[in-house]
C-alpha cells in the first residue's frame, strides 16, 4: 500500500503523519510526504525555514531545503522503513495533491493547516481534494483518535455510490480485527408530512440486513447494523450518532459535487468532515 501525506509543517499535518504511520503499519505500506510551495503568496510566509522572502521565491534553490525539512518532520512521526522520499511540487496545493495521488492507494491529510484568515483559505484544500480526487482520502483532526482502527462506522443510503466504500471498510476491519457498524439514516427531513410513516423504518431495516448479507458476508461476525430515524438532516443525524459512540474511523462515499451547487448545499461527507473530530475516510465513486 502506498500512502500520500500532504503536510504544511503545522501540528495538524503532523497528526496526519502519525495516523498514516499507524495505517501503514496495519497494511505493511509506505508513506510519501507531500509539500506544495505557493510562490509570491502571503499564505506561504517563510515561517518554516526562517528564510527571507526573496530566497523563498526561488524554487530551485528552495527545493533542496524544503526536501530536507519535510524529511526531518516526517522522520519524527514515521518509521524510517516505511518512509519514502518527499514529493515537493510548485503550485496549487489541491491540484498538486490530486495529480500526485493517482499513483497512490490512499491520501491521509488534515482538514486545516493554520488559523485565522489563512485557515479559511487553506481549509478549502481538503474539501477540494475530497470531491475531486479518485484516490480515497482520510481526513484527520488533532483530536482524532484512530486507536488500532478497531471500531468503524460505515454509512449507506443504499446507492451504488455508497457501495464503492464498502470494500475499503471491509479491508481495514479484516486487517485490524475490528468491528463495523453499518448505519442508514432515515431522515424525515426528506419527506412530506403525509409521508412521515414509521413503517418505513421496518422496510429500511430489512433492506439494511440484506445489504449487510450481500456485501459484508465474509466478516459477518464483525458486523452490526442500525437504522437511525431522525428529524434532522442526514449529516446532523450522523453527527449526533458519532457524538454518542466512540469510533476510530468513519467510512463514507461522496458523490463529488462541484460548482455553485456544491458550495451552497455541500455534501453529507463534507459536512461530516467539517463537524466531527473522528477520522473520516472518503471514497469518491466517480470515474474519469
C-alpha positions as CSV (number, residue, x, y, z in Angstrom):
1,X,0.0,0.0,0.0
2,X,1.2,3.5,-0.9
3,X,0.0,6.4,1.1
4,X,0.4,10.1,0.2
5,X,0.5,12.6,3.2
6,X,0.3,16.3,2.4
7,X,1.9,18.4,5.1
8,X,2.5,22.1,5.8
9,X,4.6,21.9,8.9
10,X,1.6,22.6,11.2
11,X,0.6,20.5,14.2
12,X,-2.4,19.2,12.2
13,X,-0.4,17.9,9.4
14,X,2.0,16.2,11.9
15,X,-1.1,14.4,13.2
16,X,-1.7,13.2,9.6
17,X,1.8,11.7,9.6
18,X,1.1,9.9,12.9
19,X,-2.1,8.4,11.7
20,X,-0.5,7.5,8.4
21,X,2.2,5.6,10.2
22,X,-0.4,3.5,12.1
23,X,-2.3,2.9,8.9
24,X,0.8,1.9,7.0
25,X,1.8,-0.5,9.8
26,X,-1.5,-2.2,9.5
27,X,-1.1,-2.8,5.8
28,X,2.7,-3.0,5.7
29,X,2.6,0.1,3.5
30,X,4.8,3.0,2.6
31,X,4.4,6.8,3.2
32,X,5.3,9.6,0.9
33,X,5.2,13.1,2.5
34,X,4.0,15.8,0.1
35,X,4.6,19.5,0.2
36,X,3.3,22.2,-2.3
37,X,5.0,25.5,-2.4
38,X,2.9,28.5,-3.5
39,X,5.3,31.3,-4.6
40,X,4.7,35.0,-4.1
41,X,1.9,34.4,-1.6
42,X,1.2,35.7,1.8
43,X,-0.1,32.2,2.6
44,X,3.5,30.9,2.4
45,X,5.4,33.1,4.8
46,X,8.9,31.6,5.4
47,X,7.9,30.6,8.9
48,X,9.1,27.0,8.3
49,X,12.7,27.7,7.4
50,X,13.5,31.2,8.7
51,X,14.4,32.4,5.2
52,X,14.0,35.8,3.5
53,X,11.1,36.5,1.2
54,X,13.4,36.8,-1.8
55,X,15.1,33.5,-1.2
56,X,11.7,31.9,-0.6
57,X,10.5,32.7,-4.1
58,X,13.5,31.0,-5.8
59,X,12.0,27.5,-6.0
60,X,15.1,25.8,-7.5
61,X,17.3,27.0,-4.5
62,X,14.5,26.3,-2.1
63,X,13.6,22.8,-3.2
64,X,16.6,21.1,-1.6
65,X,15.9,22.9,1.7
66,X,12.2,22.0,1.6
67,X,13.0,18.4,0.9
68,X,15.4,18.3,3.9
69,X,12.8,20.0,6.1
70,X,9.9,17.8,5.0
71,X,12.1,14.7,5.6
72,X,13.1,15.9,9.0
73,X,9.5,16.4,10.1
74,X,8.3,13.1,8.6
75,X,11.1,11.1,10.3
76,X,9.8,12.4,13.7
77,X,6.5,10.6,13.2
78,X,7.0,7.9,10.6
79,X,9.2,4.7,11.0
80,X,12.1,5.1,8.6
81,X,11.5,1.7,7.0
82,X,8.1,2.9,5.9
83,X,9.1,6.4,4.7
84,X,9.7,7.2,1.0
85,X,11.4,10.3,-0.4
86,X,9.3,13.5,-0.1
87,X,7.3,14.8,-3.1
88,X,7.9,18.6,-3.4
89,X,6.0,20.5,-6.1
90,X,5.4,24.1,-7.1
91,X,1.8,25.4,-7.4
92,X,-1.7,25.0,-6.2
93,X,-1.8,22.5,-3.2
94,X,-5.2,20.9,-4.0
95,X,-4.3,20.4,-7.7
96,X,-0.8,19.1,-6.8
97,X,-2.3,16.6,-4.3
98,X,-4.9,15.3,-6.7
99,X,-2.3,14.9,-9.5
100,X,0.2,13.1,-7.3
101,X,-2.5,10.9,-5.7
102,X,-3.1,9.0,-9.0
103,X,0.0,6.8,-8.1
104,X,-1.2,6.2,-4.5
105,X,-3.7,4.0,-2.8
106,X,-4.7,6.5,-0.1
107,X,-4.3,10.2,0.8
108,X,-4.2,11.0,4.5
109,X,-4.3,14.7,5.4
110,X,-5.5,17.2,8.0
111,X,-8.6,19.3,7.3
112,X,-6.8,22.6,8.1
113,X,-3.3,23.6,8.5
114,X,-3.4,27.1,10.0
115,X,-5.7,29.5,11.8
116,X,-7.4,32.8,11.1
117,X,-7.8,34.1,7.6
118,X,-5.3,31.7,6.1
119,X,-7.2,28.8,7.7
120,X,-10.3,29.9,5.8
121,X,-8.4,29.7,2.6
122,X,-6.4,26.6,3.3
123,X,-9.3,24.7,4.7
124,X,-10.7,24.5,1.2
125,X,-7.8,22.4,0.1
126,X,-9.1,19.3,1.9
127,X,-12.6,19.8,0.6
128,X,-11.4,20.2,-3.0
129,X,-9.3,17.0,-2.6
130,X,-12.3,15.3,-1.1
131,X,-14.6,15.9,-4.0
132,X,-12.1,15.8,-6.9
133,X,-9.6,13.0,-6.0
134,X,-10.4,9.5,-7.0
135,X,-7.9,8.1,-4.5
136,X,-9.6,7.5,-1.1
137,X,-9.0,10.4,1.3
138,X,-8.7,10.1,5.1
139,X,-9.1,13.4,6.8
140,X,-7.9,13.7,10.4
141,X,-8.1,16.3,13.1
142,X,-5.8,16.9,16.1
143,X,-8.4,15.3,18.3
144,X,-8.8,12.2,16.0
145,X,-8.0,9.0,17.9
146,X,-7.8,6.2,15.4
147,X,-6.7,3.7,18.0
148,X,-6.0,0.5,16.1
149,X,-8.8,1.1,13.6
150,X,-11.0,-1.4,15.5
151,X,-14.3,0.5,15.7
152,X,-15.5,1.6,12.3
153,X,-18.7,3.3,11.2
154,X,-19.9,2.8,7.6
155,X,-22.8,4.9,6.3
156,X,-25.1,3.9,3.5
157,X,-28.0,5.3,1.5
158,X,-28.3,2.0,-0.5
159,X,-26.9,3.7,-3.6
160,X,-24.3,2.3,-5.9
161,X,-22.1,5.2,-4.9
162,X,-22.3,4.2,-1.2
163,X,-21.3,0.6,-2.1
164,X,-18.0,1.9,-3.5
165,X,-16.8,2.5,0.1
166,X,-17.7,-1.0,1.5
167,X,-14.6,-2.9,0.3
168,X,-12.3,-0.3,1.9
169,X,-14.1,-0.7,5.2
170,X,-14.0,-4.5,5.0
171,X,-10.3,-4.5,4.2
172,X,-9.5,-2.3,7.2
173,X,-11.7,-4.4,9.5
174,X,-10.0,-7.6,8.3
175,X,-6.6,-6.2,8.9
176,X,-7.4,-4.7,12.3
177,X,-9.7,-7.4,13.5
178,X,-12.2,-4.6,14.3
179,X,-15.9,-4.3,14.1
180,X,-18.1,-2.4,11.6
181,X,-21.4,-0.6,12.5
182,X,-23.4,-0.3,9.2
183,X,-25.8,2.7,9.6
184,X,-28.5,4.1,7.4
185,X,-30.3,7.4,8.3
186,X,-34.0,7.7,7.7
187,X,-34.3,11.4,7.7
188,X,-37.9,12.7,7.8
189,X,-36.5,16.0,6.5
190,X,-36.5,14.2,3.1
191,X,-40.3,13.6,3.2
192,X,-43.5,15.5,3.0
193,X,-45.7,15.5,6.2
194,X,-48.1,12.8,4.8
195,X,-45.1,10.5,4.1
196,X,-43.7,10.5,7.6
197,X,-44.8,7.0,8.4
198,X,-42.6,5.0,10.8
199,X,-43.5,1.8,8.9
200,X,-40.7,3.0,6.6
201,X,-38.3,2.1,9.3
202,X,-39.1,-1.6,9.2
203,X,-38.7,-1.6,5.4
204,X,-35.3,0.1,5.7
205,X,-34.2,-2.3,8.4
206,X,-35.0,-5.3,6.3
207,X,-33.1,-3.7,3.3
208,X,-30.1,-3.0,5.5
209,X,-29.9,-6.6,6.7
210,X,-30.0,-7.8,3.1
211,X,-27.3,-5.3,2.1
212,X,-25.1,-6.5,5.0
213,X,-25.5,-10.1,3.9
214,X,-24.7,-9.3,0.3
215,X,-21.7,-7.0,0.8
216,X,-20.3,-7.9,4.2
217,X,-21.0,-11.6,4.5
218,X,-17.4,-12.7,4.8
219,X,-17.0,-10.6,8.0
220,X,-20.5,-11.2,9.4
221,X,-19.2,-11.9,12.9
222,X,-17.6,-8.4,12.9
223,X,-20.8,-6.6,11.8
224,X,-23.8,-4.8,13.3
225,X,-26.4,-2.7,11.5
226,X,-28.8,0.1,12.6
227,X,-31.4,2.4,11.0
228,X,-31.4,5.8,12.7
229,X,-34.7,7.7,12.4
230,X,-34.2,11.4,12.7
231,X,-36.0,14.7,12.1
232,X,-32.6,16.2,11.4
233,X,-30.7,16.2,8.1
234,X,-28.6,13.1,7.3
235,X,-25.3,14.7,8.3
236,X,-26.7,16.1,11.5
237,X,-28.1,12.7,12.5
238,X,-24.7,11.1,11.7
239,X,-23.0,13.8,13.8
240,X,-25.3,13.1,16.8
241,X,-24.7,9.3,16.4
242,X,-20.9,9.8,16.4
243,X,-21.1,12.0,19.5
244,X,-22.7,9.1,21.4
245,X,-20.3,6.5,20.1
246,X,-16.5,6.2,20.2
247,X,-15.5,5.4,16.7
248,X,-11.9,5.2,15.4
249,X,-12.9,5.7,11.8
250,X,-15.9,6.7,9.7
251,X,-16.1,5.4,6.1
252,X,-18.3,7.2,3.6
253,X,-18.7,7.6,-0.1
254,X,-19.0,11.1,-1.7
255,X,-20.7,11.9,-5.0
256,X,-18.1,14.6,-5.6
257,X,-20.4,17.5,-6.3
258,X,-18.8,20.6,-7.8
259,X,-19.6,24.1,-8.6
260,X,-22.1,26.5,-7.1
261,X,-24.5,23.7,-6.1
262,X,-21.8,22.1,-4.0
263,X,-20.8,25.3,-2.3
264,X,-24.4,26.1,-1.4
265,X,-25.5,22.7,-0.4
266,X,-22.3,20.8,0.4
267,X,-22.4,17.0,0.7
268,X,-23.1,14.7,3.6
269,X,-19.4,13.7,3.6
270,X,-18.0,17.2,3.5
271,X,-20.4,18.4,6.3
272,X,-19.4,15.4,8.4
273,X,-15.7,16.2,7.9
274,X,-16.4,19.8,9.0
275,X,-18.1,18.9,12.2
276,X,-16.6,15.7,13.7
277,X,-13.3,15.0,15.4
278,X,-13.2,11.4,14.3
279,X,-11.1,10.5,11.3
280,X,-13.2,10.2,8.1
281,X,-12.3,8.0,5.1
282,X,-14.0,9.4,2.0
283,X,-14.3,7.4,-1.2
284,X,-15.2,9.2,-4.4
285,X,-17.0,6.8,-6.7
286,X,-16.9,9.0,-9.8
287,X,-14.6,7.8,-12.6
288,X,-12.8,9.9,-15.2
